Amino acid sequence: MAAMPEVPEPQYRIVDGTPDVASYLRLREEAGLTPKTRAQAEAALPGSWTAVHAVVRATGEAVAMGRVIGDGGWYFHVVDMAVLPPHQRRGLGDRILTTLLDRIRERAPSGAYVSLMADPPGRRLYARHGFEESAPSSVGMVLRLE
């Protein structure tokens, strides 16, 4: 399997932290994630354990993001992995996930448990980083409150 391309440094810059609320909402929607409300975003983003996003150097436009939520002790959950369609296949998702996982490795106590919910488009990326499906021993379950 060919290595993922490096992020073209002249075109993109990886920024520490979450994008602003408007960019976060736009990234989620345009990348195909479930849309969220402004109130949800305003409450969620400050709760990030760590986060990074990618911007176009020339314009400052946020085009990719990822966050980790967790307790800081042993449980870490990767969320909000999103890359805008025109910027996909350029190594941004790989670079963001690598950065998030490096931070967990550097800052978390040994024995950290890292999980995520993998939609089909992201499964190959996650597998390249060592994630494995947990079924049949365990399966992800969700409860969506209206």
Secondary structure as UniProt FT lines:
FT   TURN            9..11
FT   STRAND          12..16
FT   HELIX           21..30
FT   TURN            31..32
FT   HELIX           38..44
FT   HELIX           45..47
FT   STRAND          50..56
FT   TURN            57..59
FT   STRAND          62..70
FT   STRAND          75..83
FT   HELIX           85..87
FT   TURN            88..89
FT   HELIX           92..107
FT   TURN            110..111
FT   STRAND          113..116
FT   HELIX           120..122
FT   HELIX           123..128
FT   TURN            129..130
FT   TURN            135..137
//
